[in-house]
Amino acid sequence: MATAAAALTARARREIQHHFFAADAVRPERALPFDPANGFERRQFERMLKRHIIREESPGRYWLDVVHYDVDLRARHRRVRNILLAIIALILLANLAGALQLPR
């Protein structure tokens, strides 16, 4: 169930990004309206607003801040990389501990 939610969240983020990139709404003067298609998009949109990835130029008109988008993307990739490295380290330690156990 968690993987389905993660996939829907990632899709919502991609749809939002596509909306702004496709319209070249990456500067305040190119701001445009956005209406989330579902709850996942609404939550991601609100999260992106809070993180200043999406900016509101005027009421109901938004644009995507490419600098903040890039910083956020790099941070997400760094977190995933660190989690994967930690998992690999734990697996290696578990295998090493198993190999070092004395037979009874």
N, CA, C and O atoms as CSV, one atom per row, in Angstrom:
chain,resi,resn,atom,element,x,y,z
A,1,MET,N,N,0.816,-1.191,0.000
A,1,MET,CA,C,0.000,0.000,0.000
A,1,MET,C,C,0.862,1.259,0.000
A,1,MET,O,O,0.539,2.243,-0.665
A,2,ALA,N,N,1.964,1.219,0.753
A,2,ALA,CA,C,2.844,2.395,0.826
A,2,ALA,C,C,3.475,2.683,-0.533
A,2,ALA,O,O,3.657,3.842,-0.904
A,3,THR,N,N,3.809,1.622,-1.276
A,3,THR,CA,C,4.422,1.850,-2.589
A,3,THR,C,C,3.417,2.448,-3.566
A,3,THR,O,O,3.796,3.242,-4.428
A,4,ALA,N,N,2.153,2.083,-3.447
A,4,ALA,CA,C,1.128,2.670,-4.318
A,4,ALA,C,C,0.965,4.157,-4.014
A,4,ALA,O,O,0.834,4.973,-4.927
A,5,ALA,N,N,0.973,4.501,-2.738
A,5,ALA,CA,C,0.868,5.916,-2.353
A,5,ALA,C,C,2.084,6.690,-2.832
A,5,ALA,O,O,1.955,7.822,-3.299
A,6,ALA,N,N,3.263,6.091,-2.722
A,6,ALA,CA,C,4.486,6.757,-3.197
A,6,ALA,C,C,4.434,6.966,-4.706
A,6,ALA,O,O,4.856,8.007,-5.208
A,7,ALA,N,N,3.918,5.980,-5.422
A,7,ALA,CA,C,3.811,6.104,-6.882
A,7,ALA,C,C,2.808,7.200,-7.259
A,7,ALA,O,O,3.059,7.977,-8.180
A,8,LEU,N,N,1.690,7.264,-6.558
A,8,LEU,CA,C,0.692,8.302,-6.841
A,8,LEU,C,C,1.220,9.686,-6.492
A,8,LEU,O,O,0.934,10.659,-7.191
A,9,THR,N,N,1.985,9.775,-5.423
A,9,THR,CA,C,2.590,11.046,-5.040
A,9,THR,C,C,3.599,11.496,-6.087
A,9,THR,O,O,3.614,12.664,-6.476
A,10,ALA,N,N,4.444,10.571,-6.547
A,10,ALA,CA,C,5.438,10.903,-7.573
A,10,ALA,C,C,4.743,11.318,-8.870
A,10,ALA,O,O,5.184,12.252,-9.539
A,11,ARG,N,N,3.672,10.634,-9.222
A,11,ARG,CA,C,2.938,11.004,-10.437
A,11,ARG,C,C,2.340,12.403,-10.307
A,11,ARG,O,O,2.394,13.199,-11.244
A,12,ALA,N,N,1.772,12.695,-9.143
A,12,ALA,CA,C,1.186,14.023,-8.922
A,12,ALA,C,C,2.256,15.099,-9.069
A,12,ALA,O,O,2.015,16.139,-9.684
A,13,ARG,N,N,3.439,14.852,-8.506
A,13,ARG,CA,C,4.530,15.818,-8.603
A,13,ARG,C,C,4.931,16.026,-10.071
A,13,ARG,O,O,5.161,17.155,-10.502
A,14,ARG,N,N,5.011,14.932,-10.828
A,14,ARG,CA,C,5.367,15.036,-12.259
A,14,ARG,C,C,4.307,15.804,-13.046
A,14,ARG,O,O,4.640,16.617,-13.908
A,15,GLU,N,N,3.032,15.548,-12.751
A,15,GLU,CA,C,1.955,16.247,-13.460
A,15,GLU,C,C,2.004,17.751,-13.191
A,15,GLU,O,O,1.814,18.560,-14.099
A,16,ILE,N,N,2.257,18.108,-11.951
A,16,ILE,CA,C,2.351,19.535,-11.597
A,16,ILE,C,C,3.530,20.167,-12.325
A,16,ILE,O,O,3.391,21.223,-12.942
A,17,GLN,N,N,4.686,19.522,-12.252
A,17,GLN,CA,C,5.880,20.037,-12.927
A,17,GLN,C,C,5.623,20.192,-14.422
A,17,GLN,O,O,5.986,21.206,-15.017
A,18,HIS,N,N,5.005,19.200,-15.017
A,18,HIS,CA,C,4.728,19.245,-16.452
A,18,HIS,C,C,3.829,20.430,-16.795
A,18,HIS,O,O,4.044,21.115,-17.795
A,19,HIS,N,N,2.826,20.664,-15.962
A,19,HIS,CA,C,1.897,21.777,-16.186
A,19,HIS,C,C,2.660,23.096,-16.324
A,19,HIS,O,O,2.400,23.884,-17.234
A,20,PHE,N,N,3.589,23.319,-15.422
A,20,PHE,CA,C,4.325,24.585,-15.431
A,20,PHE,C,C,5.424,24.619,-16.484
A,20,PHE,O,O,5.602,25.636,-17.153
A,21,PHE,N,N,6.162,23.527,-16.641
A,21,PHE,CA,C,7.227,23.502,-17.651
A,21,PHE,C,C,6.659,23.583,-19.067
A,21,PHE,O,O,7.217,24.276,-19.918
A,22,ALA,N,N,5.558,22.884,-19.325
A,22,ALA,CA,C,4.965,22.886,-20.663
A,22,ALA,C,C,4.493,24.280,-21.073
A,22,ALA,O,O,4.521,24.628,-22.254
A,23,ALA,N,N,4.062,25.071,-20.096
A,23,ALA,CA,C,3.586,26.428,-20.388
A,23,ALA,C,C,4.706,27.464,-20.219
A,23,ALA,O,O,4.473,28.665,-20.353
A,24,ASP,N,N,5.917,26.989,-19.924
A,24,ASP,CA,C,7.061,27.875,-19.669
A,24,ASP,C,C,6.750,28.860,-18.543
A,24,ASP,O,O,7.193,30.008,-18.572
A,25,ALA,N,N,5.995,28.406,-17.567
A,25,ALA,CA,C,5.636,29.245,-16.416
A,25,ALA,C,C,6.717,29.121,-15.348
A,25,ALA,O,O,6.482,28.605,-14.255
A,26,VAL,N,N,7.909,29.609,-15.693
A,26,VAL,CA,C,9.049,29.512,-14.796
A,26,VAL,C,C,9.581,30.897,-14.410
A,26,VAL,O,O,10.689,31.036,-13.892
A,27,ARG,N,N,8.768,31.897,-14.676
A,27,ARG,CA,C,9.089,33.279,-14.306
A,27,ARG,C,C,7.791,33.945,-13.856
A,27,ARG,O,O,6.709,33.550,-14.290
A,28,PRO,N,N,7.892,34.934,-13.003
A,28,PRO,CA,C,6.666,35.575,-12.499
A,28,PRO,C,C,5.757,36.098,-13.604
A,28,PRO,O,O,4.535,35.997,-13.497
A,29,GLU,N,N,6.329,36.648,-14.650
A,29,GLU,CA,C,5.492,37.215,-15.719
A,29,GLU,C,C,4.788,36.135,-16.547
A,29,GLU,O,O,3.907,36.450,-17.347
A,30,ARG,N,N,5.167,34.867,-16.364
A,30,ARG,CA,C,4.530,33.758,-17.091
A,30,ARG,C,C,3.579,32.962,-16.189
A,30,ARG,O,O,3.156,31.867,-16.558
A,31,ALA,N,N,3.243,33.494,-15.025
A,31,ALA,CA,C,2.378,32.794,-14.069
A,31,ALA,C,C,1.041,32.435,-14.702
A,31,ALA,O,O,0.522,33.151,-15.558
A,32,LEU,N,N,0.504,31.312,-14.257
A,32,LEU,CA,C,-0.777,30.844,-14.784
A,32,LEU,C,C,-1.571,30.140,-13.696
A,32,LEU,O,O,-1.019,29.781,-12.656
A,33,PRO,N,N,-2.867,29.940,-13.931
A,33,PRO,CA,C,-3.685,29.256,-12.922
A,33,PRO,C,C,-3.348,27.769,-12.858
A,33,PRO,O,O,-2.855,27.189,-13.826
A,34,PHE,N,N,-3.616,27.172,-11.726
A,34,PHE,CA,C,-3.445,25.727,-11.568
A,34,PHE,C,C,-4.578,25.215,-10.713
A,34,PHE,O,O,-4.857,25.751,-9.640
A,35,ASP,N,N,-5.240,24.159,-11.202
A,35,ASP,CA,C,-6.324,23.520,-10.469
A,35,ASP,C,C,-5.969,22.050,-10.314
A,35,ASP,O,O,-6.022,21.307,-11.294
A,36,PRO,N,N,-5.607,21.605,-9.107
A,36,PRO,CA,C,-5.241,20.203,-8.905
A,36,PRO,C,C,-6.361,19.258,-9.335
A,36,PRO,O,O,-7.539,19.510,-9.084
A,37,ALA,N,N,-5.966,18.174,-9.983
A,37,ALA,CA,C,-6.942,17.217,-10.499
A,37,ALA,C,C,-7.471,16.283,-9.417
A,37,ALA,O,O,-8.559,15.726,-9.562
A,38,ASN,N,N,-6.712,16.104,-8.327
A,38,ASN,CA,C,-7.124,15.169,-7.275
A,38,ASN,C,C,-6.441,15.538,-5.960
A,38,ASN,O,O,-5.700,16.518,-5.886
A,39,GLY,N,N,-6.694,14.755,-4.943
A,39,GLY,CA,C,-6.136,15.029,-3.623
A,39,GLY,C,C,-4.620,14.913,-3.574
A,39,GLY,O,O,-3.958,15.683,-2.879
A,40,PHE,N,N,-4.069,13.952,-4.311
A,40,PHE,CA,C,-2.613,13.807,-4.328
A,40,PHE,C,C,-1.968,15.053,-4.932
A,40,PHE,O,O,-0.984,15.572,-4.405
A,41,GLU,N,N,-2.531,15.524,-6.039
A,41,GLU,CA,C,-1.994,16.743,-6.653
A,41,GLU,C,C,-2.159,17.940,-5.728
A,41,GLU,O,O,-1.260,18.776,-5.625
A,42,ARG,N,N,-3.291,18.027,-5.062
A,42,ARG,CA,C,-3.525,19.149,-4.154
A,42,ARG,C,C,-2.487,19.159,-3.035
A,42,ARG,O,O,-1.922,20.209,-2.725
A,43,ARG,N,N,-2.229,17.995,-2.424
A,43,ARG,CA,C,-1.244,17.922,-1.339
A,43,ARG,C,C,0.160,18.248,-1.836
A,43,ARG,O,O,0.902,18.964,-1.163
A,44,GLN,N,N,0.535,17.728,-3.016
A,44,GLN,CA,C,1.861,18.023,-3.555
A,44,GLN,C,C,1.984,19.498,-3.923
A,44,GLN,O,O,3.020,20.120,-3.690
A,45,PHE,N,N,0.927,20.045,-4.493
A,45,PHE,CA,C,0.932,21.459,-4.857
A,45,PHE,C,C,1.119,22.324,-3.613
A,45,PHE,O,O,1.923,23.256,-3.618
A,46,GLU,N,N,0.380,22.018,-2.553
A,46,GLU,CA,C,0.506,22.780,-1.309
A,46,GLU,C,C,1.896,22.630,-0.706
A,46,GLU,O,O,2.456,23.594,-0.183
A,47,ARG,N,N,2.448,21.433,-0.778
A,47,ARG,CA,C,3.801,21.201,-0.273
A,47,ARG,C,C,4.819,21.998,-1.088
A,47,ARG,O,O,5.758,22.568,-0.532
A,48,MET,N,N,4.628,22.033,-2.398
A,48,MET,CA,C,5.541,22.783,-3.265
A,48,MET,C,C,5.410,24.291,-3.012
A,48,MET,O,O,6.396,25.022,-3.102
A,49,LEU,N,N,4.216,24.748,-2.702
A,49,LEU,CA,C,4.020,26.157,-2.340
A,49,LEU,C,C,4.767,26.484,-1.047
A,49,LEU,O,O,5.453,27.503,-0.965
A,50,LYS,N,N,4.635,25.626,-0.046
A,50,LYS,CA,C,5.305,25.858,1.237
A,50,LYS,C,C,6.823,25.874,1.087
A,50,LYS,O,O,7.512,26.612,1.791
A,51,ARG,N,N,7.345,25.055,0.166
A,51,ARG,CA,C,8.795,24.973,-0.026
A,51,ARG,C,C,9.310,26.006,-1.025
A,51,ARG,O,O,10.497,26.022,-1.354
A,52,HIS,N,N,8.415,26.865,-1.504
A,52,HIS,CA,C,8.753,27.938,-2.453
A,52,HIS,C,C,9.219,27.406,-3.809
A,52,HIS,O,O,9.911,28.103,-4.550
A,53,ILE,N,N,8.842,26.184,-4.123
A,53,ILE,CA,C,9.118,25.636,-5.451
A,53,ILE,C,C,8.120,26.244,-6.428
A,53,ILE,O,O,8.459,26.588,-7.561
A,54,ILE,N,N,6.890,26.367,-5.962
A,54,ILE,CA,C,5.864,27.060,-6.732
A,54,ILE,C,C,5.582,28.366,-6.007
A,54,ILE,O,O,5.440,28.400,-4.784
A,55,ARG,N,N,5.504,29.423,-6.773
A,55,ARG,CA,C,5.280,30.764,-6.208
A,55,ARG,C,C,3.966,31.315,-6.731
A,55,ARG,O,O,3.583,31.064,-7.874
A,56,GLU,N,N,3.287,32.061,-5.892
A,56,GLU,CA,C,2.045,32.711,-6.307
A,56,GLU,C,C,2.362,34.155,-6.674
A,56,GLU,O,O,2.746,34.957,-5.823
A,57,GLU,N,N,2.196,34.468,-7.946
A,57,GLU,CA,C,2.473,35.822,-8.439
A,57,GLU,C,C,1.345,36.777,-8.076
A,57,GLU,O,O,1.581,37.889,-7.603
A,58,SER,N,N,0.137,36.334,-8.300
A,58,SER,CA,C,-1.058,37.082,-7.935
A,58,SER,C,C,-2.106,36.045,-7.553
A,58,SER,O,O,-1.920,34.861,-7.836
A,59,PRO,N,N,-3.193,36.452,-6.925
A,59,PRO,CA,C,-4.164,35.447,-6.482
A,59,PRO,C,C,-4.587,34.480,-7.601
A,59,PRO,O,O,-5.156,34.883,-8.616
A,60,GLY,N,N,-4.288,33.188,-7.375
A,60,GLY,CA,C,-4.677,32.152,-8.326
A,60,GLY,C,C,-3.747,31.973,-9.511
A,60,GLY,O,O,-4.035,31.166,-10.395
A,61,ARG,N,N,-2.640,32.700,-9.557
A,61,ARG,CA,C,-1.684,32.589,-10.673
A,61,ARG,C,C,-0.316,32.219,-10.109
A,61,ARG,O,O,0.218,32.899,-9.233
A,62,TYR,N,N,0.240,31.121,-10.632
A,62,TYR,CA,C,1.431,30.527,-10.060
A,62,TYR,C,C,2.515,30.324,-11.120
A,62,TYR,O,O,2.241,30.273,-12.319
A,63,TRP,N,N,3.752,30.209,-10.638
A,63,TRP,CA,C,4.884,29.879,-11.503
A,63,TRP,C,C,5.841,28.987,-10.731
A,63,TRP,O,O,5.864,29.011,-9.501
A,64,LEU,N,N,6.630,28.203,-11.450
A,64,LEU,CA,C,7.563,27.274,-10.841
A,64,LEU,C,C,8.941,27.925,-10.773
A,64,LEU,O,O,9.488,28.337,-11.796
A,65,ASP,N,N,9.496,28.016,-9.576
A,65,ASP,CA,C,10.819,28.588,-9.351
A,65,ASP,C,C,11.854,27.490,-9.615
A,65,ASP,O,O,12.021,26.583,-8.799
A,66,VAL,N,N,12.536,27.571,-10.735
A,66,VAL,CA,C,13.447,26.514,-11.173
A,66,VAL,C,C,14.607,26.327,-10.195
A,66,VAL,O,O,15.055,25.200,-9.985
A,67,VAL,N,N,15.092,27.395,-9.603
A,67,VAL,CA,C,16.203,27.273,-8.649
A,67,VAL,C,C,15.768,26.457,-7.438
A,67,VAL,O,O,16.469,25.529,-7.034
A,68,HIS,N,N,14.617,26.792,-6.855
A,68,HIS,CA,C,14.127,26.036,-5.701
A,68,HIS,C,C,13.753,24.607,-6.105
A,68,HIS,O,O,13.943,23.673,-5.326
A,69,TYR,N,N,13.233,24.438,-7.298
A,69,TYR,CA,C,12.908,23.101,-7.804
A,69,TYR,C,C,14.168,22.244,-7.853
A,69,TYR,O,O,14.156,21.096,-7.409
A,70,ASP,N,N,15.254,22.795,-8.390
A,70,ASP,CA,C,16.510,22.059,-8.510
A,70,ASP,C,C,17.090,21.722,-7.135
A,70,ASP,O,O,17.561,20.606,-6.920
A,71,VAL,N,N,17.057,22.671,-6.214
A,71,VAL,CA,C,17.564,22.433,-4.857
A,71,VAL,C,C,16.763,21.311,-4.191
A,71,VAL,O,O,17.339,20.422,-3.564
A,72,ASP,N,N,15.444,21.356,-4.327
A,72,ASP,CA,C,14.586,20.327,-3.739
A,72,ASP,C,C,14.841,18.965,-4.372
A,72,ASP,O,O,14.907,17.958,-3.667
A,73,LEU,N,N,14.985,18.923,-5.686
A,73,LEU,CA,C,15.239,17.663,-6.387
A,73,LEU,C,C,16.559,17.048,-5.933
A,73,LEU,O,O,16.631,15.846,-5.678
A,74,ARG,N,N,17.594,17.865,-5.832
A,74,ARG,CA,C,18.895,17.366,-5.367
A,74,ARG,C,C,18.807,16.848,-3.932
A,74,ARG,O,O,19.404,15.823,-3.603
A,75,ALA,N,N,18.072,17.544,-3.087
A,75,ALA,CA,C,17.929,17.112,-1.691
A,75,ALA,C,C,17.190,15.771,-1.619
A,75,ALA,O,O,17.573,14.892,-0.847
A,76,ARG,N,N,16.143,15.615,-2.415
A,76,ARG,CA,C,15.418,14.332,-2.428
A,76,ARG,C,C,16.318,13.209,-2.914
A,76,ARG,O,O,16.311,12.121,-2.338
A,77,HIS,N,N,17.089,13.453,-3.961
A,77,HIS,CA,C,18.009,12.425,-4.475
A,77,HIS,C,C,19.076,12.082,-3.436
A,77,HIS,O,O,19.447,10.918,-3.289
A,78,ARG,N,N,19.565,13.085,-2.722
A,78,ARG,CA,C,20.577,12.856,-1.685
A,78,ARG,C,C,20.000,11.994,-0.556
A,78,ARG,O,O,20.672,11.089,-0.061
A,79,ARG,N,N,18.746,12.277,-0.147
A,79,ARG,CA,C,18.117,11.471,0.910
A,79,ARG,C,C,17.955,10.024,0.468
A,79,ARG,O,O,18.244,9.105,1.235
A,80,VAL,N,N,17.501,9.816,-0.741
A,80,VAL,CA,C,17.311,8.449,-1.239
A,80,VAL,C,C,18.653,7.730,-1.310
A,80,VAL,O,O,18.753,6.565,-0.923
A,81,ARG,N,N,19.680,8.410,-1.801
A,81,ARG,CA,C,21.017,7.810,-1.885
A,81,ARG,C,C,21.504,7.411,-0.494
A,81,ARG,O,O,22.022,6.309,-0.314
A,82,ASN,N,N,21.343,8.293,0.486
A,82,ASN,CA,C,21.806,7.989,1.840
A,82,ASN,C,C,21.052,6.815,2.453
A,82,ASN,O,O,21.640,5.987,3.148
A,83,ILE,N,N,19.764,6.746,2.198
A,83,ILE,CA,C,18.976,5.611,2.710
A,83,ILE,C,C,19.445,4.312,2.075
A,83,ILE,O,O,19.607,3.306,2.765
A,84,LEU,N,N,19.664,4.327,0.762
A,84,LEU,CA,C,20.133,3.116,0.083
A,84,LEU,C,C,21.518,2.701,0.577
A,84,LEU,O,O,21.772,1.513,0.777
A,85,LEU,N,N,22.406,3.662,0.773
A,85,LEU,CA,C,23.735,3.339,1.304
A,85,LEU,C,C,23.642,2.752,2.705
A,85,LEU,O,O,24.382,1.826,3.036
A,86,ALA,N,N,22.744,3.278,3.533
A,86,ALA,CA,C,22.562,2.736,4.886
A,86,ALA,C,C,22.036,1.310,4.825
A,86,ALA,O,O,22.475,0.459,5.600
A,87,ILE,N,N,21.113,1.035,3.928
A,87,ILE,CA,C,20.563,-0.324,3.787
A,87,ILE,C,C,21.659,-1.282,3.333
A,87,ILE,O,O,21.775,-2.389,3.860
A,88,ILE,N,N,22.456,-0.864,2.366
A,88,ILE,CA,C,23.556,-1.713,1.882
A,88,ILE,C,C,24.552,-1.981,3.016
A,88,ILE,O,O,25.016,-3.110,3.180
A,89,ALA,N,N,24.880,-0.942,3.797
A,89,ALA,CA,C,25.806,-1.117,4.917
A,89,ALA,C,C,25.243,-2.098,5.944
A,89,ALA,O,O,25.980,-2.937,6.462
A,90,LEU,N,N,23.952,-2.002,6.243
A,90,LEU,CA,C,23.339,-2.929,7.199
A,90,LEU,C,C,23.367,-4.363,6.684
A,90,LEU,O,O,23.621,-5.294,7.447
A,91,ILE,N,N,23.111,-4.540,5.404
A,91,ILE,CA,C,23.148,-5.887,4.821
A,91,ILE,C,C,24.568,-6.451,4.890
A,91,ILE,O,O,24.760,-7.614,5.245
A,92,LEU,N,N,25.555,-5.631,4.552
A,92,LEU,CA,C,26.946,-6.082,4.615
A,92,LEU,C,C,27.356,-6.427,6.045
A,92,LEU,O,O,28.032,-7.429,6.278
A,93,LEU,N,N,26.941,-5.588,7.007
A,93,LEU,CA,C,27.254,-5.875,8.410
A,93,LEU,C,C,26.578,-7.156,8.887
A,93,LEU,O,O,27.183,-7.939,9.619
A,94,ALA,N,N,25.344,-7.375,8.483
A,94,ALA,CA,C,24.633,-8.593,8.876
A,94,ALA,C,C,25.321,-9.820,8.284
A,94,ALA,O,O,25.461,-10.841,8.957
A,95,ASN,N,N,25.749,-9.720,7.028
A,95,ASN,CA,C,26.455,-10.841,6.407
A,95,ASN,C,C,27.800,-11.088,7.082
A,95,ASN,O,O,28.190,-12.236,7.295
A,96,LEU,N,N,28.503,-10.022,7.416
A,96,LEU,CA,C,29.784,-10.146,8.089
A,96,LEU,C,C,29.603,-10.763,9.472
A,96,LEU,O,O,30.373,-11.639,9.867
A,97,ALA,N,N,28.595,-10.314,10.204
A,97,ALA,CA,C,28.324,-10.861,11.534
A,97,ALA,C,C,27.972,-12.340,11.435
A,97,ALA,O,O,28.392,-13.133,12.278
A,98,GLY,N,N,27.216,-12.713,10.431
A,98,GLY,CA,C,26.854,-14.128,10.239
A,98,GLY,C,C,28.073,-14.966,9.897
A,98,GLY,O,O,28.173,-16.111,10.336
A,99,ALA,N,N,29.004,-14.416,9.121
A,99,ALA,CA,C,30.196,-15.155,8.730
A,99,ALA,C,C,31.168,-15.289,9.894
A,99,ALA,O,O,31.960,-16.232,9.909
A,100,LEU,N,N,31.140,-14.388,10.866
A,100,LEU,CA,C,32.070,-14.395,11.978
A,100,LEU,C,C,31.595,-15.240,13.153
A,100,LEU,O,O,32.366,-15.491,14.079
A,101,GLN,N,N,30.354,-15.676,13.134
A,101,GLN,CA,C,29.843,-16.479,14.244
A,101,GLN,C,C,30.567,-17.809,14.307
A,101,GLN,O,O,30.809,-18.453,13.286
A,102,LEU,N,N,30.909,-18.210,15.520
A,102,LEU,CA,C,31.607,-19.482,15.730
A,102,LEU,C,C,30.608,-20.626,15.667
A,102,LEU,O,O,29.493,-20.499,16.171
A,103,PRO,N,N,30.990,-21.735,15.057
A,103,PRO,CA,C,30.069,-22.886,15.027
A,103,PRO,C,C,29.925,-23.472,16.439
A,103,PRO,O,O,30.859,-23.430,17.240
A,104,ARG,N,N,28.752,-24.010,16.721
A,104,ARG,CA,C,28.486,-24.588,18.061
A,104,ARG,C,C,28.692,-26.045,18.066
A,104,ARG,O,O,28.515,-26.690,19.100
